[in-house]
């Protein structure tokens, strides 16, 4: 063995010397062993004492939040996935308009963008970020007079983000010149008192399907009067109790002007402004087949554009209207016609000059079809001489039947309690109903117990079936006061020729209360406990099946060969109604017959606010019969959504 080689025992001896320190420190090593043994004894004794003492179990902490599922790119052998294109263009022409406590930010739409990311910050305030699908958003809860820095970026269907465009704004009074001349009525709705039906001198009547339309509880920082539309398909209508009177003495030909600040015309919503020659609670139709009372001026703003009356013309495209963003709408009546404007810009007009000199304003608001929505009315008013507001209260009444009866029909034996009439100085029944074919509205009447009350239309009734009309009937003095029976039965509406489609939409007693009843006795309209949603919603997904060229199928039955193009469309406009912002989509999965066929991430930098994705899928080799297609959408915060469709191969 040479000098470079060591035996196993020599290696062991060297290692032992390296650890122990060799013969010179053996005394020290022995003392250390004694000290270590004594310390071990003390530690064991302390442990015994601790074990004898009661020990509280550790309190469980909050469960860790699970990480959102991440979507990875995947395609089955018979699937082709779309690819991301160029980054979207940077937005341009940013406009910032100031109002008390808020800024309204809008911009021109950018090429290849499906939505936008908005960031803002101010001194001594945490920065904010939101994802929107429209080129318009409102920033609430800001401090007047403070400067805010705003950045807007375009986002595409794959979450790719453009460079920012910068802007600045200072919340404050803003331009209030539109308020000039609103001498007939101006209401900024600081609370709901001007709409309460049980308050003498309230300025508005609120009409809507009971249980679906209510006044909402205003959240902190929420702007405008909240109106909850809880059934997803109804409309709330505010009718001014006093009329707008035209002023013919103005030298410039302006006869009158209506101004309303609201967010009702946001994506999927609709705003209707009617000037009716009579105090009708509703006009128009329930199914699109009816018409308006003669002389009515109607202005409408919705996703299809803007229009004034049947003879109106399109003037200019309305500007962008994001969810929750308040805009000013004005209807101006002149000696040459009627115009409709948004934020001071005329968007529609009509050459029709009304023949009436006074009319009642109806403000109709509606959210997206098929979903609960909350709309806001921040201000409303009109010009002209201020007319006295009727000193009345309302109490709803339930008719024995919603069906308008022919005079010869038998009435159900149901009526109303006479209690509201006992303390009233005067009263009348107000009924809004739909006209059926052959029905004579002008000859309608209300049966209240044994009394026959002629019901007269408040405005010239339209002749077309399906039209909505309001009639009123005076309650005779003999039914008022403390004497009389406790109830009146039956209570029904009758009209010659009334048929199956003649249905009552709303009915109530309008009372002039006596001194004893001059305080609130009811709670109509009801205030809901529903708060404004605070969690951003996920864009909704739809599935469209197409042939090999992508054209939608005319039938769900197709040959089991070639390709099927499945188009996934993500839409964020309606989902924005909840908070004014979106939870971005970080990806989606496509499942066919319970098997994942494709998976596509859509969050290159941020979640996608919307997008359209065409995915070809081979049909050859699939079994003949019914097939199910499902898309599962996953948000950046882990929220999930899905939708299904079916097709049949032959």
C-alpha positions in Angstrom: 0.0 0.0 0.0 1.5 3.4 -1.0 1.4 6.6 1.0 -1.7 7.9 -0.8 -3.8 4.9 0.4 -5.4 4.6 3.9 -7.0 1.7 5.6 -10.6 1.9 6.9 -9.4 1.9 10.5 -7.0 4.8 9.8 -9.9 6.9 8.2 -12.0 6.1 11.3 -9.2 7.2 13.7 -8.6 10.4 11.8 -12.3 11.2 11.8 -12.5 10.5 15.5 -9.7 13.0 16.2 -11.3 15.6 14.0 -14.6 15.4 16.0 -13.2 15.0 19.6 -10.1 17.2 19.4 -7.5 14.5 20.2 -6.0 13.3 23.6 -5.2 16.8 24.9 -8.9 17.7 25.3 -10.2 14.4 26.8 -10.6 16.1 30.3 -12.6 18.8 28.8 -14.7 16.3 26.9 -15.5 14.4 30.1 -16.6 17.6 31.9 -18.8 18.6 28.9 -20.5 15.1 29.0 -21.3 15.6 32.7 -22.8 19.1 32.1 -24.8 17.8 29.1 -26.2 14.9 31.2 -27.3 17.4 34.0 -29.0 19.7 31.5 -30.9 16.7 30.0 -32.1 15.8 33.5 -33.4 19.3 34.1 -35.1 19.4 30.7 -36.9 16.1 31.4 -38.1 17.4 34.7 -39.4 20.7 33.2 -41.2 18.7 30.5 -42.9 16.6 33.2 -44.1 19.7 34.9 -45.5 21.1 31.7 -47.3 17.9 30.8 -49.0 18.0 34.2 -50.3 21.6 33.6 -53.5 22.0 31.4 -52.7 23.2 27.9 -55.2 24.9 25.7 -55.3 23.5 22.2 -54.2 26.0 19.5 -57.0 27.9 18.0 -57.6 27.1 14.3 -56.7 30.0 12.0 -58.7 31.0 8.9 -58.6 28.4 6.2 -56.2 29.3 3.4 -57.9 30.6 0.3 -57.6 28.1 -2.5 -55.7 29.4 -5.5 -57.8 30.0 -8.6 -57.7 27.2 -11.1 -55.3 28.0 -13.8 -56.2 27.3 -17.4 -53.5 25.8 -19.6 -53.5 25.6 -23.3 -54.8 22.2 -24.5 -56.3 20.9 -27.7 -57.5 17.4 -28.6 -56.3 15.8 -31.8 -59.4 16.9 -33.7 -59.4 20.5 -32.5 -57.8 23.7 -33.7 -57.3 26.6 -31.2 -57.3 30.3 -32.1 -54.1 32.3 -31.7 -53.7 35.7 -30.2 -53.1 38.5 -32.7 -51.4 41.9 -32.4 -51.7 43.9 -29.2 -54.6 46.3 -29.4 -54.1 49.9 -30.2 -53.8 52.5 -27.4 -57.1 54.3 -26.7 -57.2 58.0 -27.7 -59.3 61.1 -27.3 -59.8 60.6 -23.5 -62.4 63.0 -22.1 -62.9 63.6 -18.4 -66.0 65.4 -17.1 -66.3 66.5 -13.5 -69.3 66.3 -11.2 -69.6 66.4 -7.4 -67.7 63.5 -6.0 -67.2 61.8 -9.3 -65.5 61.8 -12.7 -67.0 60.5 -15.9 -64.2 59.2 -18.2 -64.8 58.3 -21.8 -62.6 57.7 -24.8 -62.6 56.6 -28.5 -62.7 52.8 -29.0 -59.4 51.2 -29.9 -58.8 48.7 -32.7 -58.7 45.0 -31.6 -59.9 45.9 -28.1 -62.7 44.0 -26.4 -62.5 46.1 -23.3 -60.4 48.5 -21.3 -58.4 48.6 -18.0 -58.8 51.9 -16.1 -56.5 52.9 -13.3 -56.8 56.1 -11.2 -55.0 57.6 -8.2 -55.0 60.7 -6.1 -53.0 62.1 -3.3 -53.8 60.4 0.1 -56.1 57.9 -1.6 -55.5 54.3 -2.5 -55.3 53.7 -6.3 -58.1 52.0 -8.0 -58.4 49.6 -11.0 -61.3 48.3 -13.0 -61.9 46.3 -16.1 -64.8 47.5 -18.3 -66.2 46.3 -21.7 -67.3 49.8 -22.8 -65.4 53.0 -23.6 -67.0 54.9 -20.7 -66.9 54.6 -17.0 -67.7 56.6 -13.9 -65.4 56.9 -10.9 -67.4 57.5 -7.7 -66.5 58.4 -4.1 -63.8 61.0 -5.1 -62.9 64.1 -3.2 -63.9 67.4 -4.8 -61.1 69.7 -5.8 -58.4 67.0 -5.7 -56.5 66.1 -8.8 -56.7 62.5 -10.0 -54.4 60.8 -12.5 -56.1 58.4 -14.8 -54.6 55.7 -17.1 -56.7 53.9 -19.8 -55.4 50.8 -21.6 -57.1 48.6 -24.2 -57.4 44.9 -23.6 -58.1 42.2 -26.2 -59.7 38.8 -26.1 -56.5 37.2 -25.0 -55.8 39.6 -22.2 -53.1 41.5 -24.1 -52.8 45.1 -23.0 -51.9 48.2 -24.9 -49.9 51.1 -23.7 -51.6 53.7 -21.5 -53.2 57.0 -22.4 -53.0 59.5 -19.5 -55.5 62.1 -18.4 -56.2 64.1 -15.3 -59.4 65.4 -13.7 -60.7 67.3 -10.6 -64.1 66.3 -9.2 -66.4 69.3 -8.5 -69.5 71.1 -9.6 -68.7 70.8 -13.3 -71.0 72.4 -15.9 -74.4 73.1 -14.3 -75.7 75.4 -17.1 -78.3 72.7 -18.0 -80.1 73.5 -14.8 -80.8 77.0 -15.9 -84.5 77.6 -16.7 -85.9 74.4 -15.0 -88.6 76.5 -13.3 -91.4 74.0 -13.7 -89.7 71.3 -11.6 -86.2 70.3 -10.6 -85.6 67.3 -8.3 -82.1 66.1 -7.3 -83.5 63.2 -5.3 -81.4 63.7 -2.1 -83.7 60.9 -0.7 -86.8 59.1 -1.7 -89.3 61.4 -0.1 -90.4 63.0 -3.4 -91.4 59.5 -4.7 -93.2 58.2 -1.7 -96.8 57.5 -2.5 -97.9 57.9 1.2 -96.5 61.5 1.4 -98.7 64.5 0.8 -97.1 66.7 -1.9 -94.8 64.1 -3.4 -93.5 65.1 -6.8 -93.7 61.7 -8.6 -95.8 58.6 -9.0 -93.7 55.5 -9.3 -95.2 52.8 -11.5 -94.0 49.2 -11.8 -95.0 45.6 -11.2 -95.5 45.2 -7.5 -92.7 43.1 -6.0 -90.4 43.7 -9.0 -89.9 47.5 -8.9 -88.8 49.1 -5.7 -86.7 51.9 -4.3 -83.3 50.6 -3.3 -81.2 51.3 -0.2 -78.5 53.8 -1.2 -75.0 52.6 -0.5 -72.2 54.8 0.7 -70.8 56.7 -2.3 -73.7 55.7 -4.5 -74.9 58.6 -6.7 -78.6 59.1 -7.6 -81.9 57.6 -6.6 -81.5 53.8 -6.8 -84.4 51.9 -8.4 -84.2 48.1 -8.2 -85.6 46.1 -11.0 -85.8 42.7 -9.4 -87.5 40.5 -12.0 -85.3 41.0 -15.0 -87.9 42.1 -17.5 -89.9 45.0 -16.0 -89.8 48.8 -16.4 -90.1 51.5 -13.8 -91.9 54.7 -14.8 -91.8 58.0 -12.9 -94.7 60.3 -13.7 -94.4 63.9 -12.6 -97.6 64.9 -10.7 -97.5 68.4 -12.1 -97.5 69.1 -15.9 -94.9 70.9 -17.9 -96.4 74.0 -19.4 -95.0 75.3 -22.7 -93.8 79.0 -22.8 -94.8 80.6 -26.1 -93.3 84.0 -25.2 -89.7 83.0 -25.8 -88.1 84.8 -28.8 -85.9 82.0 -29.9 -88.7 79.5 -30.5 -87.9 77.3 -27.6 -91.2 76.2 -26.0 -90.0 73.8 -23.3 -87.2 71.5 -22.2 -86.9 68.3 -20.2 -83.7 67.4 -18.5 -82.9 64.0 -16.9 -79.6 62.7 -15.5 -79.6 58.9 -15.3 -77.6 55.7 -16.1 -80.6 53.9 -17.5 -79.4 53.9 -21.1 -76.3 51.9 -20.2 -75.4 48.7 -22.1 -78.5 46.6 -22.4 -80.7 49.2 -20.7 -83.3 51.6 -22.1 -84.4 55.2 -21.2 -87.8 56.4 -22.4 -88.9 60.1 -22.0 -92.6 60.7 -22.8 -94.6 63.9 -22.8 -98.2 62.9 -22.6 -101.3 65.2 -22.9 -102.7 63.7 -19.7 -101.6 62.3 -16.4 -101.1 58.7 -17.7 -99.1 56.4 -15.5 -97.9 54.3 -18.5 -98.2 54.6 -22.2 -97.2 52.5 -25.2 -97.6 48.7 -25.3 -96.7 45.6 -23.5 -95.8 43.5 -26.6 -94.9 46.1 -29.3 -98.3 45.9 -31.0 -99.9 49.0 -29.4 -99.5 52.7 -29.9 -99.2 55.9 -28.0 -102.0 58.3 -27.1 -102.5 60.9 -29.8 -100.1 63.9 -29.4 -97.6 62.0 -27.2 -93.9 62.9 -27.8 -91.6 59.9 -27.1 -87.8 59.9 -27.0 -85.9 56.6 -26.6 -82.2 55.8 -26.0 -81.0 52.2 -26.0 -78.4 49.9 -27.7 -80.0 50.4 -31.1 -79.4 54.2 -31.0 -81.7 57.2 -30.3 -85.0 58.2 -31.8 -87.8 60.8 -31.3 -91.4 59.7 -32.3 -92.4 57.7 -35.3 -91.4 60.5 -37.7 -88.1 61.2 -36.1 -84.7 60.8 -37.7 -81.3 59.8 -36.6 -79.0 62.8 -36.3 -75.8 61.5 -34.6 -74.6 58.3 -32.8 -74.9 58.7 -29.0 -71.7 58.7 -27.2 -70.5 55.7 -25.1 -72.6 54.8 -22.1 -71.0 52.5 -19.5 -72.9 50.7 -16.8 -73.4 53.0 -13.8 -72.3 56.1 -15.7 -74.7 59.0 -15.4 -75.5 61.1 -18.5 -77.6 64.1 -19.2 -80.5 63.7 -21.6 -82.6 66.6 -22.8 -85.8 66.8 -24.8 -86.4 70.2 -26.3 -89.7 71.3 -27.8 -89.5 74.1 -30.3 -91.7 75.8 -32.9 -90.0 73.7 -35.6 -89.9 70.3 -33.9 -88.4 68.2 -31.1 -84.8 67.3 -30.5 -83.1 64.8 -28.2 -79.6 65.3 -26.9 -77.1 63.5 -24.8 -74.6 65.5 -22.8 -75.4 68.6 -24.9 -75.1 66.9 -28.2 -78.2 66.4 -30.4 -78.6 62.8 -31.3 -82.1 62.6 -32.7 -84.9 64.9 -33.9 -88.4 65.1 -35.2 -90.2 67.8 -37.3 -93.5 67.2 -35.4 -94.7 70.1 -33.3 -97.1 69.1 -30.6 -100.6 70.7 -30.5 -100.9 70.7 -26.7 -99.7 73.4 -24.4 -99.2 71.3 -21.3 -98.1 67.7 -20.9 -97.1 65.2 -18.2 -93.5 63.9 -18.1 -92.9 60.1 -17.9 -89.4 58.8 -17.3 -89.2 55.1 -18.0 -86.0 53.2 -17.0 -85.1 49.6 -17.7 -82.1 47.4 -17.2 -80.7 44.5 -19.3 -83.2 41.8 -20.2 -83.3 38.7 -18.1 -81.2 39.9 -15.1 -81.8 41.9 -12.0 -80.6 45.5 -12.3 -80.2 48.7 -10.4 -80.7 52.0 -12.2 -80.2 55.5 -10.9 -81.9 58.8 -11.5 -79.8 61.7 -10.2 -81.8 64.7 -11.4 -85.0 65.4 -13.4 -86.9 68.6 -14.2 -88.5 70.8 -16.9 -89.1 74.4 -17.8 -92.2 76.5 -17.7 -94.5 77.9 -15.0 -94.6 75.7 -11.9 -98.0 74.1 -11.5 -99.4 73.2 -8.0 -98.5 69.7 -7.0 -101.7 67.6 -6.1 -101.9 67.2 -2.3 -102.7 63.5 -2.5 -101.6 60.1 -1.2 -102.0 56.7 -2.7 -102.8 53.3 -1.5 -102.7 50.2 -3.7 -105.9 48.1 -4.2 -106.2 44.6 -5.5 -109.1 44.1 -7.9 -111.2 41.0 -7.7 -109.7 40.0 -11.0 -107.0 41.5 -13.3 -109.2 40.7 -16.3 -111.2 43.7 -17.6 -114.8 42.3 -17.7 -117.4 42.7 -20.3 -120.5 44.4 -18.7 -122.4 41.1 -18.9 -119.7 39.0 -17.2 -120.1 37.7 -13.7 -117.8 39.4 -11.2 -115.9 37.4 -8.5 -117.1 38.2 -5.0 -114.0 40.0 -3.7 -113.5 43.6 -2.9 -111.5 46.1 -0.7 -111.7 47.4 2.8 -113.3 50.8 3.1 -110.9 52.0 5.7 -108.8 54.2 3.4 -112.0 56.1 2.4 -113.1 56.7 6.0 -110.8 59.7 6.5 -110.5 61.0 2.9 -112.0 64.3 1.8 -112.2 63.0 -1.8 -111.0 59.9 -3.6 -110.7 58.4 -7.1 -109.6 55.1 -8.5 -106.8 55.0 -11.0 -106.4 52.0 -13.2 -103.9 51.3 -16.0 -104.8 48.5 -18.3 -104.2 46.9 -21.7 -106.7 47.3 -24.6 -108.0 44.2 -26.2 -109.4 43.9 -29.8 -112.9 45.4 -30.0 -112.8 47.0 -26.5 -114.4 50.4 -26.1 -112.1 52.2 -23.6 -114.2 55.4 -23.7 -117.2 53.5 -22.2 -115.3 51.7 -19.5 -116.5 51.8 -15.8 -115.6 50.5 -12.4 -117.9 48.5 -10.2 -117.2 49.2 -6.5 -119.8 47.3 -4.5 -123.2 48.4 -5.7 -121.8 51.7 -7.1 -121.1 52.2 -10.8 -118.2 54.7 -11.4 -117.7 56.0 -14.9 -114.0 55.7 -15.8 -112.6 58.2 -18.2 -109.2 58.0 -20.0 -106.7 60.6 -18.9 -105.4 61.0 -22.5 -106.9 60.3 -25.9 -106.9 56.5 -26.0 -105.1 54.8 -28.9 -107.3 52.5 -30.9 -104.7 49.7 -31.5 -105.1 46.5 -29.4 -102.2 45.9 -27.0 -102.0 49.7 -26.1 -101.7 50.7 -22.5 -104.2 53.3 -21.2 -104.9 54.9 -17.8 -108.4 55.7 -16.6 -109.7 57.4 -13.5 -113.1 57.1 -11.7 -114.3 59.5 -9.0 -115.5 57.8 -5.8 -118.9 59.2 -4.7 -119.1 61.1 -1.4 -121.6 58.5 -0.3 -118.8 56.0 0.1 -116.6 58.4 2.1 -116.7 59.1 5.9 -117.1 56.9 8.9 -120.5 55.5 8.1 -121.0 52.5 5.9 -120.0 48.9 5.6 -116.4 47.8 6.4 -115.8 46.4 2.9 -116.9 47.0 -0.6 -117.3 44.1 -2.9 -116.9 43.4 -5.8 -114.2 45.7 -7.2 -113.8 45.1 -11.0 -113.2 47.1 -14.2 -115.7 46.7 -17.0 -115.6 47.8 -20.7 -117.8 46.9 -23.6 -116.1 44.4 -25.9 -113.3 43.6 -23.3 -111.6 40.3 -24.3 -108.9 37.9 -23.2 -106.0 40.4 -23.6 -107.6 43.2 -21.6 -105.6 43.0 -18.3 -105.1 45.5 -15.5 -101.5 46.4 -14.9 -101.8 48.8 -11.9 -104.6 50.0 -9.7 -104.7 52.3 -6.6 -106.8 54.8 -4.7 -105.7 58.4 -5.0 -106.9 60.2 -1.8 -107.1 63.8 -0.6 -106.7 63.1 3.1 -108.5 64.8 5.9 -106.7 66.4 8.8 -106.5 63.0 10.7 -105.0 61.2 7.7 -102.5 63.8 6.7 -99.6 61.7 8.1 -98.0 58.6 6.6 -100.2 55.6 7.0 -98.7 53.2 4.6 -95.2 52.3 3.2 -95.7 52.6 -0.5 -93.6 52.3 -2.5 -91.6 49.9 -0.5 -87.9 50.3 0.0 -86.0 47.1 -0.5 -83.2 45.8 1.7 -81.3 44.9 -1.4 -77.9 46.5 -1.5 -75.9 47.3 -4.5 -73.6 44.4 -5.4 -70.0 44.8 -4.4 -68.4 41.8 -6.2 -67.5 42.2 -9.9 -69.3 39.8 -12.1 -67.9 37.4 -14.7 -68.6 38.0 -18.4 -71.4 35.8 -19.6 -70.7 33.1 -22.2 -72.8 31.9 -25.1 -72.3 29.0 -27.6 -73.0 29.1 -31.3 -72.7 26.0 -33.5 -71.7 26.6 -37.2 -70.8 24.6 -40.3 -67.3 24.3 -41.5 -67.2 27.9 -42.7 -68.5 29.2 -39.3 -72.0 30.1 -40.5 -74.6 29.3 -37.8 -76.5 26.1 -38.2 -80.1 26.4 -39.2 -80.9 23.0 -37.6 -79.2 21.2 -34.7 -79.1 18.0 -36.8 -76.0 17.6 -38.9 -74.1 14.8 -40.8 -71.4 13.1 -38.8 -68.6 14.2 -41.1 -66.4 17.2 -41.8 -66.0 19.9 -39.1 -68.2 21.7 -36.7 -67.2 25.3 -35.7 -68.0 26.0 -32.1 -68.0 29.8 -31.4 -67.6 30.9 -27.8 -68.7 34.5 -27.2 -67.8 36.2 -23.9 -69.8 39.4 -23.2 -69.2 41.7 -20.3 -71.5 44.6 -21.0 -74.5 43.3 -19.0 -72.4 41.9 -16.2 -71.0 45.4 -15.7 -74.4 46.6 -14.3 -73.6 45.1 -10.9 -70.6 47.2 -9.9 -69.5 49.1 -13.1 -66.6 46.7 -13.4 -65.8 43.1 -14.4 -63.9 40.2 -13.2 -61.7 39.3 -16.1 -61.7 35.8 -17.7 -58.4 34.0 -17.3 -59.5 31.2 -19.6 -62.2 28.7 -20.5 -62.5 25.0 -21.2 -64.6 23.4 -23.9 -66.2 20.0 -23.1 -67.9 17.7 -25.6 -69.9 14.8 -24.3 -68.3 15.1 -20.9 -64.7 15.1 -22.2 -62.5 18.1 -22.2 -61.8 18.9 -25.9 -60.1 22.3 -25.6 -58.7 24.6 -23.0 -57.7 28.2 -23.8 -56.0 30.8 -21.5 -57.1 34.4 -22.1 -55.0 36.3 -19.6 -51.7 37.2 -21.2 -51.4 40.2 -18.9 -54.9 40.7 -17.4 -58.2 38.8 -17.7 -60.2 39.2 -20.9 -63.3 41.4 -20.6 -64.9 39.9 -23.6 -64.0 38.0 -26.8 -65.2 35.8 -29.6 -63.4 32.5 -30.3 -64.1 30.2 -33.2 -62.9 26.6 -32.5 -63.2 24.0 -35.3 -63.9 20.4 -34.1 -63.8 17.3 -36.3 -67.0 15.3 -36.5 -65.7 12.3 -38.4 -65.6 9.3 -36.2 -68.1 10.6 -33.7 -71.0 8.4 -32.8 -74.4 9.1 -34.4 -76.9 10.7 -32.0 -77.1 13.5 -29.5 -74.0 15.4 -28.3 -73.6 18.0 -25.5 -71.2 20.9 -25.7 -70.3 22.8 -22.6 -68.1 25.8 -22.0 -66.7 26.4 -18.6 -65.4 29.9 -17.9 -62.9 30.6 -15.1 -62.3 34.1 -13.8 -59.1 35.7 -12.5 -60.5 35.4 -9.0 -61.6 31.8 -9.4 -65.3 32.5 -10.2 -66.8 30.0 -12.5 -69.6 30.0 -15.1 -70.9 27.7 -17.7 -73.4 27.2 -20.5 -74.6 24.2 -22.5 -75.9 23.5 -25.9 -76.6 20.3 -27.9 -76.5 19.0 -31.5 -77.3 15.7 -33.2 -75.2 13.9 -35.7 -76.9 11.7 -38.4 
